[in-house]
Amino acid sequence: MIYKDIWQSLETSALQQSSGHIVRRVQPQAMCNLFLAIAQPSGQRMLQVELARASSIKVANLPSARGLDASITYPKDGRNGFTIQLALKESRFADIFDALIRDVIEVVGHAPSEEAAVESLISRLQHWQKFLEQASPDGLSREAQQGLYGELWFLRERLIPLSVPYPALLSWVGPEGAHQDFQLQSCAIEVKTTGTKEPQQMIIQSERQLDDAGLAALFLFHLSVDVRKGTGESLVTIINSLRKRLEGDPSALGLYEDRLLEAGFLQSQSPQYEEAKYTIRHISLFRVRDAFPRIIEADLKPGVGSIRYSIAVAECRHFAVDENELKSQLTGSLYGK
């Protein structure tokens, strides 16, 4: 459901009211009452989740997040029940807030009971909490867009063709903040995407990213791309192509959408990702081990950490391996061999 028209209607009505809340019920079939609301005189947008049986429902502290106020209110007349209220705190987060409440309404609206509705609401807020902590109202940076494109290309072209989609998506842990983008039973893969002129440099985000300690194998998969405004594939195009591939597997599709959110992709911001188009120029695969050009945790003196550095792609050529070596590792991991 698109709520733009509802917000406009509520805000028009709010001009005639100096205080209180102007509300509109949504998802009337839900087990709890769901309202979009405008608070006056502030004009603040809200989602109100009204529950009838406070005595049977326990609510822990609601997750807090940047740009969002979450609170619980109780009836002043002594009636049973309570209302969970999500309010937009900063207007520049309006698009993100709309995406959040659309997600919350969808999940809460299909809960089989009020208890399940509360559990679902808190779960979704926790899920969005990480996104809101690092989200920019302006969307992903150019560097982040390019990096996400590379991870999705590797997922679509290398991982998913080897197995059913769900285990491939489970291995995509970069959006969760893992040291490598993909982690499987027998190996890990870091994907780097560069679009600069020669000599190309790969940015390494920490001393753990290329540390193979405890891993049977660590691979560095490098995509060299042309970035243009004309021909090529946009970030939105590759995202939608994967959605289409996953549409017959609801569990995989749900996990995919969660990973996109964790990566900072918001559907409402997608028009700004259409301009940049990517064309693959060259693919390289390196096995990270021994004297590979890198800084790892064991190299650091006490007290030194959070290292960010660059590696010249050309200096990795001595560690290039055939993709069949990676495929063998991936097949064994995805099928649990």
LOSE-890332 format. One line per field, with one value per residue: residue in three letters; x, z, y of N, C-alpha, C in turn. Coordinates in steps of 0.05 Angstrom, whole numbers, plus 5000, padded with zeros to 4 digits. Last residue first. Example, Ala and Ser with C-alpha at 12.3 -4.5 7.8 and 13.67 -1.06 7.14 Angstrom:
REM residues 2
residu <- [SER	ALA]
n_u <- [5257	5264]
n_w <- [5142	5156]
n_v <- [4955	4886]
ca_u <- [5273	5246]
ca_w <- [5143	5156]
ca_v <- [4979	4910]
c_u <- [5258	5264]
c_w <- [5157	5156]
c_v <- [5001	4934]
***
This chain:
REM residues 337
residu <- [LYS	GLY	TYR	LEU	SER	GLY	THR	LEU	GLN	SER	LYS	LEU	GLU	ASN	GLU	ASP	VAL	ALA	PHE	HIS	ARG	CYS	GLU	ALA	VAL	ALA	ILE	SER	TYR	ARG	ILE	SER	GLY	VAL	GLY	PRO	LYS	LEU	ASP	ALA	GLU	ILE	ILE	ARG	PRO	PHE	ALA	ASP	ARG	VAL	ARG	PHE	LEU	SER	ILE	HIS	ARG	ILE	THR	TYR	LYS	ALA	GLU	GLU	TYR	GLN	PRO	SER	GLN	SER	GLN	LEU	PHE	GLY	ALA	GLU	LEU	LEU	ARG	ASP	GLU	TYR	LEU	GLY	LEU	ALA	SER	PRO	ASP	GLY	GLU	LEU	ARG	LYS	ARG	LEU	SER	ASN	ILE	ILE	THR	VAL	LEU	SER	GLU	GLY	THR	GLY	LYS	ARG	VAL	ASP	VAL	SER	LEU	HIS	PHE	LEU	PHE	LEU	ALA	ALA	LEU	GLY	ALA	ASP	ASP	LEU	GLN	ARG	GLU	SER	GLN	ILE	ILE	MET	GLN	GLN	PRO	GLU	LYS	THR	GLY	THR	THR	LYS	VAL	GLU	ILE	ALA	CYS	SER	GLN	LEU	GLN	PHE	ASP	GLN	HIS	ALA	GLY	GLU	PRO	GLY	VAL	TRP	SER	LEU	LEU	ALA	PRO	TYR	PRO	VAL	SER	LEU	PRO	ILE	LEU	ARG	GLU	ARG	LEU	PHE	TRP	LEU	GLU	GLY	TYR	LEU	GLY	GLN	GLN	ALA	GLU	ARG	SER	LEU	GLY	ASP	PRO	SER	ALA	GLN	GLU	LEU	PHE	LYS	GLN	TRP	HIS	GLN	LEU	ARG	SER	ILE	LEU	SER	GLU	VAL	ALA	ALA	GLU	GLU	SER	PRO	ALA	HIS	GLY	VAL	VAL	GLU	ILE	VAL	ASP	ARG	ILE	LEU	ALA	ASP	PHE	ILE	ASP	ALA	PHE	ARG	SER	GLU	LYS	LEU	ALA	LEU	GLN	ILE	THR	PHE	GLY	ASN	ARG	GLY	ASP	LYS	PRO	TYR	THR	ILE	SER	ALA	ASP	LEU	GLY	ARG	ALA	SER	PRO	LEU	ASN	ALA	VAL	LYS	ILE	SER	SER	ALA	ARG	ALA	LEU	GLU	VAL	GLN	LEU	MET	ARG	GLN	GLY	SER	PRO	GLN	ALA	ILE	ALA	LEU	PHE	LEU	ASN	CYS	MET	ALA	GLN	PRO	GLN	VAL	ARG	ARG	VAL	ILE	HIS	GLY	SER	SER	GLN	GLN	LEU	ALA	SER	THR	GLU	LEU	SER	GLN	TRP	ILE	ASP	LYS	TYR	ILE	MET]
n_u <- [5590	5548	5537	5569	5621	5630	5625	5667	5713	5705	5707	5761	5784	5762	5787	5857	5890	5943	5987	6014	5981	5980	5997	5954	5923	5950	5912	5904	5872	5858	5854	5840	5900	5947	5958	6016	6026	6007	6007	5962	5923	5954	5959	5987	6003	6019	6052	6000	5940	5886	5881	5841	5815	5785	5756	5740	5694	5625	5592	5540	5515	5480	5424	5396	5395	5353	5309	5312	5291	5253	5284	5348	5406	5439	5447	5400	5368	5389	5376	5320	5314	5335	5297	5254	5273	5278	5223	5198	5215	5203	5235	5288	5292	5272	5313	5354	5335	5334	5390	5404	5376	5399	5451	5450	5492	5502	5507	5510	5542	5588	5643	5672	5706	5734	5728	5760	5761	5801	5792	5817	5807	5799	5814	5847	5870	5870	5853	5830	5802	5829	5845	5798	5786	5821	5811	5853	5869	5898	5937	5876	5816	5763	5729	5725	5705	5717	5696	5722	5701	5721	5707	5676	5625	5630	5617	5628	5656	5689	5674	5605	5561	5518	5534	5567	5544	5519	5502	5448	5448	5460	5416	5374	5379	5414	5476	5506	5482	5494	5551	5560	5521	5497	5541	5570	5532	5529	5580	5579	5539	5564	5605	5575	5550	5594	5613	5570	5529	5458	5418	5405	5396	5435	5443	5462	5417	5380	5400	5393	5337	5308	5308	5280	5231	5218	5212	5169	5129	5126	5108	5058	5033	5030	4992	4948	4955	4977	4997	4991	5005	5059	5079	5058	5075	5131	5135	5115	5151	5197	5182	5173	5226	5251	5225	5239	5285	5278	5248	5257	5221	5161	5143	5103	5074	5029	4982	4942	4895	4836	4823	4836	4838	4885	4920	4990	5043	5110	5152	5204	5225	5278	5328	5360	5325	5310	5264	5230	5237	5184	5120	5073	5005	4962	4946	4931	4896	4892	4933	4950	5000	5010	5059	5063	5091	5078	5056	5052	5006	4985	5006	4975	4978	4953	4939	4912	4892	4904	4896	4871	4834	4849	4897	4888	4855	4880	4877	4904	4909	4921	4908	4884	4860	4865	4910	4897	4877	4926	4949	4915	4925	4979	4978	4948	4982	5025	5024	5009	5017]
n_w <- [5035	5034	4990	4997	5001	4951	4918	4935	4921	4865	4852	4862	4822	4776	4768	4784	4816	4832	4858	4826	4825	4860	4838	4809	4848	4907	4963	5021	5086	5153	5217	5272	5313	5365	5413	5394	5322	5273	5248	5262	5228	5166	5104	5042	4989	5008	5029	5053	5016	4977	4910	4865	4803	4762	4703	4669	4657	4659	4669	4700	4706	4742	4745	4785	4836	4845	4848	4900	4948	4959	4974	4999	5022	5063	5076	5101	5056	5032	5070	5065	5013	5021	5055	5019	4980	5009	5021	4969	4910	4862	4860	4847	4798	4812	4845	4807	4778	4815	4821	4770	4766	4806	4786	4714	4662	4599	4571	4604	4644	4672	4691	4682	4731	4756	4812	4846	4904	4943	4990	5035	5068	5120	5172	5214	5179	5136	5129	5102	5145	5189	5184	5137	5084	5027	4961	4906	4848	4783	4749	4709	4736	4774	4794	4828	4879	4914	4960	4994	5019	5053	5064	5084	5094	5079	5070	5037	5053	5117	5168	5172	5169	5141	5088	5086	5080	5045	5059	5050	4994	4988	5013	4974	4919	4906	4870	4832	4818	4865	4856	4806	4791	4839	4872	4840	4836	4890	4896	4859	4880	4927	4906	4882	4927	4956	4922	4922	4981	4987	5013	5040	5091	5108	5162	5209	5241	5208	5206	5259	5263	5234	5270	5312	5286	5278	5332	5348	5314	5330	5383	5373	5344	5382	5415	5381	5326	5276	5233	5191	5211	5221	5167	5146	5183	5176	5123	5129	5165	5131	5090	5120	5139	5091	5078	5124	5146	5149	5196	5252	5276	5270	5317	5339	5396	5422	5474	5513	5562	5599	5624	5651	5622	5595	5567	5554	5506	5488	5430	5390	5340	5293	5281	5305	5353	5402	5416	5479	5531	5525	5543	5548	5553	5585	5599	5553	5503	5457	5423	5367	5341	5299	5268	5250	5238	5266	5274	5323	5353	5324	5289	5248	5235	5219	5261	5275	5324	5314	5274	5212	5177	5166	5147	5181	5200	5214	5254	5286	5354	5386	5357	5316	5252	5199	5183	5184	5133	5106	5131	5112	5057	5056	5077	5037	4993	5011	5020	4984	5000]
n_v <- [4387	4424	4451	4496	4473	4449	4494	4526	4496	4494	4548	4560	4529	4550	4599	4597	4653	4697	4715	4750	4795	4836	4882	4902	4927	4953	4966	5009	5010	5019	4989	4981	4989	4983	4960	4926	4925	4877	4829	4801	4824	4845	4874	4850	4812	4746	4706	4667	4685	4687	4680	4718	4732	4782	4808	4868	4898	4903	4963	4998	5064	5112	5122	5097	5113	5146	5111	5086	5101	5063	5019	5024	4993	4979	4927	4915	4913	4868	4829	4829	4810	4758	4736	4735	4700	4653	4645	4642	4629	4653	4698	4700	4725	4775	4793	4796	4839	4880	4888	4902	4952	4983	4990	4978	4960	4994	5061	5117	5133	5085	5051	4989	4949	4891	4853	4802	4766	4730	4678	4632	4570	4556	4602	4617	4673	4707	4772	4814	4839	4855	4906	4936	4948	4963	4981	4971	5007	5006	5055	5057	5087	5054	5019	4956	4915	4856	4809	4755	4694	4635	4564	4523	4546	4617	4684	4743	4789	4789	4807	4832	4865	4849	4851	4803	4755	4707	4657	4659	4656	4602	4578	4596	4578	4516	4525	4552	4600	4632	4646	4674	4711	4730	4743	4777	4819	4835	4856	4898	4932	4947	4979	5020	5042	5060	5100	5135	5122	5114	5170	5215	5201	5145	5099	5079	5071	5048	4994	4979	4981	4945	4902	4924	4929	4875	4859	4891	4869	4816	4822	4845	4803	4763	4787	4790	4743	4734	4788	4822	4872	4867	4869	4917	4954	4952	4970	5021	5043	5045	5079	5126	5135	5147	5195	5227	5247	5301	5309	5269	5234	5202	5152	5101	5074	5030	5034	4988	4961	4981	5047	5094	5140	5143	5087	5096	5089	5082	5098	5120	5163	5168	5186	5128	5089	5039	4987	4989	4944	4895	4880	4829	4819	4816	4867	4894	4885	4918	4966	5002	5036	5090	5128	5197	5262	5325	5375	5401	5411	5348	5291	5246	5175	5112	5056	4994	4949	4879	4842	4872	4893	4945	4976	5039	5099	5161	5221	5274	5293	5358	5424	5452	5439	5448	5422	5369	5360	5358	5314	5273	5276	5262	5210	5185	5189	5156	5102	5045	4976]
ca_u <- [5608	5556	5523	5540	5609	5632	5606	5640	5708	5707	5683	5740	5792	5754	5761	5835	5883	5920	5969	6028	5981	5967	6016	5976	5914	5951	5929	5898	5894	5846	5871	5822	5878	5942	5945	5995	6036	6003	6028	5987	5923	5936	5965	5965	6006	6000	6063	6029	5955	5899	5880	5866	5811	5809	5752	5759	5718	5648	5600	5565	5513	5506	5441	5391	5415	5379	5313	5323	5313	5243	5271	5320	5389	5433	5468	5424	5363	5390	5404	5332	5305	5348	5325	5253	5267	5302	5243	5192	5225	5190	5206	5281	5302	5257	5286	5355	5340	5309	5373	5414	5371	5371	5447	5449	5472	5510	5502	5495	5514	5579	5620	5668	5682	5741	5714	5762	5748	5795	5794	5807	5815	5811	5799	5823	5872	5860	5866	5846	5788	5817	5866	5809	5773	5817	5811	5831	5874	5875	5936	5900	5836	5783	5721	5739	5697	5724	5692	5719	5707	5709	5722	5704	5637	5618	5629	5615	5629	5688	5700	5626	5585	5516	5516	5579	5544	5524	5531	5458	5441	5477	5443	5375	5386	5389	5459	5517	5482	5467	5541	5578	5536	5480	5519	5582	5541	5505	5571	5598	5536	5540	5611	5592	5534	5578	5631	5578	5550	5485	5422	5413	5373	5435	5430	5482	5442	5377	5398	5420	5354	5312	5319	5308	5245	5223	5231	5195	5136	5134	5134	5079	5036	5048	5019	4961	4946	4953	5002	4986	4978	5041	5085	5055	5046	5119	5145	5103	5123	5197	5190	5151	5204	5259	5224	5211	5283	5295	5234	5270	5234	5183	5140	5128	5074	5057	4988	4963	4908	4859	4817	4837	4813	4883	4895	4968	5024	5085	5142	5186	5218	5253	5306	5363	5339	5312	5290	5228	5243	5210	5135	5096	5027	4973	4953	4957	4899	4870	4928	4933	4991	5001	5044	5064	5079	5094	5054	5079	5012	4985	5003	4990	4969	4971	4931	4935	4885	4905	4887	4892	4832	4827	4896	4897	4860	4867	4884	4887	4918	4911	4920	4907	4860	4841	4911	4911	4858	4907	4962	4917	4898	4970	4992	4937	4956	5029	5011	5023	5000]
ca_w <- [5030	5059	4992	4993	5023	4976	4915	4938	4949	4881	4848	4878	4850	4784	4782	4766	4814	4816	4874	4832	4802	4869	4856	4794	4837	4877	4949	4993	5068	5126	5195	5253	5301	5338	5413	5414	5349	5287	5241	5274	5257	5183	5132	5060	4999	4994	5025	5054	5034	4997	4935	4879	4827	4772	4728	4674	4640	4669	4649	4703	4694	4739	4727	4757	4830	4845	4824	4876	4938	4953	4948	5005	4999	5061	5060	5118	5075	5018	5065	5090	5019	5002	5064	5044	4973	4997	5042	4988	4935	4868	4866	4873	4800	4793	4855	4829	4764	4805	4844	4780	4747	4808	4811	4738	4681	4622	4569	4582	4646	4652	4702	4671	4717	4744	4788	4837	4877	4936	4963	5032	5044	5102	5148	5220	5204	5132	5148	5087	5120	5190	5186	5164	5105	5047	4988	4922	4876	4800	4763	4718	4715	4769	4769	4822	4853	4910	4933	4994	4994	5053	5053	5079	5112	5077	5088	5036	5042	5088	5157	5174	5181	5170	5098	5085	5107	5040	5059	5077	5007	4976	5026	5003	4927	4910	4890	4843	4798	4861	4878	4816	4770	4816	4882	4849	4812	4877	4913	4856	4853	4928	4922	4866	4905	4967	4928	4897	4967	4986	5001	5012	5076	5101	5138	5189	5254	5215	5182	5247	5280	5222	5243	5316	5295	5255	5315	5361	5313	5303	5378	5388	5332	5358	5425	5390	5352	5283	5257	5186	5201	5244	5185	5132	5179	5202	5130	5109	5174	5157	5084	5105	5158	5106	5060	5117	5145	5128	5170	5234	5293	5254	5307	5324	5377	5415	5446	5510	5536	5593	5607	5665	5635	5619	5568	5566	5521	5496	5458	5396	5368	5301	5264	5295	5328	5394	5404	5450	5521	5535	5523	5561	5535	5575	5620	5564	5527	5477	5432	5390	5342	5325	5266	5269	5228	5266	5247	5312	5331	5323	5315	5248	5250	5212	5251	5263	5309	5330	5301	5231	5184	5186	5152	5159	5205	5193	5249	5264	5332	5385	5376	5329	5280	5211	5182	5207	5156	5099	5134	5141	5067	5046	5091	5064	4992	5005	5040	4983	5000]
ca_v <- [4363	4411	4426	4500	4487	4433	4471	4535	4504	4469	4532	4572	4525	4523	4599	4591	4624	4691	4698	4725	4777	4811	4869	4890	4902	4954	4947	5002	5014	5020	4997	4996	4974	4993	4986	4929	4928	4902	4847	4792	4830	4829	4878	4855	4840	4763	4733	4671	4668	4704	4664	4714	4717	4769	4793	4846	4900	4888	4943	4983	5038	5099	5136	5088	5093	5159	5128	5073	5117	5090	5019	5029	4999	5007	4939	4917	4934	4893	4835	4837	4837	4777	4739	4751	4728	4665	4647	4664	4619	4627	4702	4689	4698	4758	4790	4776	4813	4870	4881	4877	4930	4975	4976	4995	4951	4978	5032	5107	5142	5104	5064	5015	4957	4917	4861	4830	4766	4758	4687	4659	4585	4536	4595	4602	4657	4680	4754	4795	4833	4828	4886	4931	4963	4943	4991	4959	5002	5004	5029	5043	5082	5076	5031	4981	4926	4884	4819	4784	4709	4661	4586	4517	4527	4590	4664	4717	4792	4784	4815	4811	4876	4847	4872	4830	4766	4735	4661	4657	4681	4622	4576	4603	4605	4530	4512	4527	4578	4620	4630	4653	4697	4721	4726	4752	4805	4823	4833	4876	4919	4930	4955	5003	5031	5039	5078	5123	5136	5103	5144	5219	5208	5173	5108	5087	5081	5076	5011	4980	4997	4971	4898	4916	4953	4892	4846	4894	4897	4822	4809	4860	4830	4759	4780	4815	4751	4719	4772	4794	4869	4868	4846	4891	4950	4945	4943	5003	5037	5030	5051	5113	5129	5123	5172	5221	5218	5292	5308	5289	5254	5213	5179	5106	5097	5034	5041	5009	4964	4963	5024	5068	5134	5159	5104	5081	5105	5068	5101	5097	5161	5155	5195	5155	5092	5067	4995	4990	4970	4904	4895	4842	4825	4791	4849	4900	4868	4918	4938	5002	5008	5081	5103	5175	5237	5302	5364	5397	5429	5377	5304	5271	5198	5133	5083	5008	4973	4904	4835	4864	4864	4940	4947	5023	5070	5145	5193	5268	5276	5330	5405	5464	5430	5459	5452	5380	5361	5378	5340	5279	5281	5288	5231	5187	5203	5184	5119	5071	5000]
c_u <- [5634	5574	5532	5524	5578	5618	5607	5620	5679	5701	5682	5714	5771	5762	5751	5809	5860	5915	5943	6010	5994	5970	6005	5995	5937	5943	5928	5920	5886	5869	5855	5838	5862	5919	5938	5984	6012	6016	6028	6010	5950	5940	5945	5976	5983	6003	6045	6036	5985	5914	5898	5862	5838	5801	5778	5752	5736	5671	5625	5568	5540	5501	5467	5412	5413	5401	5340	5325	5324	5266	5262	5306	5360	5416	5463	5447	5388	5386	5407	5361	5317	5340	5340	5280	5266	5297	5268	5212	5221	5198	5192	5251	5293	5266	5269	5328	5342	5312	5347	5398	5381	5365	5418	5446	5473	5487	5513	5490	5497	5550	5612	5642	5686	5718	5724	5747	5746	5786	5787	5812	5802	5821	5814	5806	5845	5862	5854	5863	5804	5806	5855	5831	5784	5808	5804	5833	5849	5883	5913	5920	5860	5801	5740	5730	5710	5718	5699	5717	5702	5718	5707	5721	5667	5633	5615	5631	5613	5659	5702	5651	5607	5541	5513	5560	5557	5521	5538	5487	5450	5473	5463	5402	5390	5395	5431	5498	5492	5467	5514	5566	5553	5496	5503	5560	5553	5512	5547	5590	5554	5535	5588	5599	5550	5560	5614	5595	5556	5504	5452	5419	5379	5410	5433	5470	5462	5402	5397	5420	5381	5332	5326	5322	5274	5237	5238	5217	5163	5143	5144	5106	5058	5053	5039	4989	4959	4941	4976	4991	4971	5013	5064	5058	5041	5089	5132	5110	5108	5168	5188	5157	5180	5237	5231	5209	5255	5295	5251	5258	5247	5195	5165	5125	5102	5057	5018	4967	4929	4870	4842	4830	4812	4858	4894	4944	5001	5068	5117	5178	5198	5249	5279	5340	5340	5329	5289	5256	5243	5214	5162	5113	5049	4997	4967	4965	4927	4877	4909	4926	4976	4990	5036	5050	5083	5079	5070	5078	5039	4991	5004	4984	4987	4960	4955	4926	4910	4899	4889	4881	4852	4824	4874	4897	4869	4875	4869	4895	4896	4922	4908	4921	4885	4839	4887	4912	4871	4886	4944	4929	4899	4943	4983	4951	4944	5003	5014	5009	5018]
c_w <- [5046	5056	5017	4996	5021	4999	4941	4937	4954	4911	4864	4876	4869	4812	4789	4781	4794	4815	4859	4848	4808	4848	4866	4813	4823	4866	4920	4982	5040	5107	5169	5230	5282	5326	5386	5413	5368	5315	5258	5268	5270	5212	5148	5088	5016	5006	5009	5050	5034	5017	4955	4904	4840	4798	4736	4701	4644	4649	4659	4680	4694	4729	4721	4738	4801	4838	4822	4852	4911	4943	4940	4978	5007	5037	5055	5102	5093	5037	5050	5086	5045	5008	5047	5055	4998	4991	5032	5010	4956	4894	4871	4878	4826	4795	4837	4842	4785	4791	4835	4805	4758	4790	4814	4763	4706	4639	4594	4584	4624	4658	4684	4683	4704	4726	4780	4811	4868	4907	4961	5004	5044	5077	5132	5196	5210	5156	5145	5105	5103	5163	5186	5162	5133	5073	5007	4950	4889	4829	4783	4730	4727	4746	4761	4795	4849	4881	4932	4966	5000	5028	5058	5069	5109	5095	5086	5053	5042	5079	5127	5161	5185	5184	5128	5096	5108	5066	5055	5079	5036	4990	5014	5016	4957	4923	4889	4862	4809	4840	4872	4837	4780	4797	4858	4858	4820	4852	4900	4872	4850	4902	4924	4880	4889	4946	4939	4902	4941	4971	5002	4998	5046	5085	5134	5164	5233	5227	5188	5222	5268	5238	5230	5289	5300	5263	5291	5344	5325	5301	5350	5383	5346	5344	5403	5401	5360	5310	5266	5210	5195	5234	5208	5150	5166	5199	5156	5116	5155	5165	5109	5098	5143	5125	5074	5099	5136	5125	5147	5206	5276	5270	5292	5311	5365	5393	5442	5480	5536	5566	5603	5649	5649	5635	5595	5568	5531	5512	5462	5425	5371	5331	5272	5276	5320	5369	5396	5438	5490	5524	5536	5539	5550	5557	5610	5584	5539	5503	5456	5398	5369	5323	5294	5258	5247	5256	5244	5283	5316	5351	5311	5275	5245	5225	5241	5252	5300	5312	5321	5259	5204	5193	5172	5167	5179	5197	5226	5254	5311	5361	5373	5348	5293	5241	5196	5207	5180	5122	5126	5146	5097	5056	5082	5079	5020	5005	5034	5002	5000]
c_v <- [4367	4388	4410	4474	4489	4447	4454	4512	4511	4474	4507	4556	4536	4517	4571	4590	4621	4661	4692	4705	4750	4789	4842	4874	4887	4927	4952	4982	5005	5026	4997	5007	4992	4976	4997	4958	4932	4902	4872	4811	4823	4835	4862	4863	4849	4792	4752	4700	4677	4685	4679	4697	4711	4754	4779	4834	4876	4889	4929	4963	5025	5071	5121	5100	5084	5139	5141	5091	5106	5108	5047	5033	5002	5014	4969	4930	4938	4916	4862	4844	4847	4805	4759	4756	4746	4694	4661	4667	4641	4615	4675	4688	4684	4729	4771	4772	4791	4843	4869	4868	4903	4952	4966	4978	4968	4971	5018	5077	5129	5112	5087	5026	4985	4926	4889	4834	4795	4759	4717	4669	4612	4549	4574	4594	4643	4662	4727	4777	4812	4820	4858	4910	4958	4957	4968	4970	4991	4996	5028	5063	5068	5068	5053	4992	4953	4892	4849	4793	4738	4676	4613	4541	4523	4571	4638	4698	4765	4785	4810	4820	4855	4857	4871	4851	4793	4751	4691	4664	4682	4649	4595	4600	4609	4557	4525	4512	4552	4598	4616	4635	4674	4704	4714	4733	4778	4808	4819	4851	4895	4917	4936	4977	5012	5026	5054	5098	5122	5121	5135	5192	5211	5179	5138	5098	5091	5088	5040	4998	5001	4988	4925	4913	4947	4918	4864	4882	4902	4851	4816	4848	4846	4786	4777	4810	4777	4727	4759	4776	4840	4862	4845	4868	4923	4938	4934	4974	5019	5023	5034	5084	5116	5115	5146	5196	5209	5261	5298	5286	5276	5236	5188	5134	5101	5054	5044	5013	4986	4969	5007	5044	5107	5153	5118	5099	5088	5087	5085	5099	5138	5156	5185	5162	5121	5068	5024	4999	4970	4932	4904	4855	4840	4795	4823	4879	4872	4904	4939	4973	5005	5053	5095	5151	5215	5277	5338	5387	5423	5388	5334	5284	5222	5158	5098	5035	4988	4927	4859	4858	4855	4911	4939	4993	5057	5116	5181	5241	5273	5315	5378	5445	5439	5451	5464	5410	5374	5382	5363	5307	5288	5295	5259	5209	5206	5200	5149	5090	5025]
***
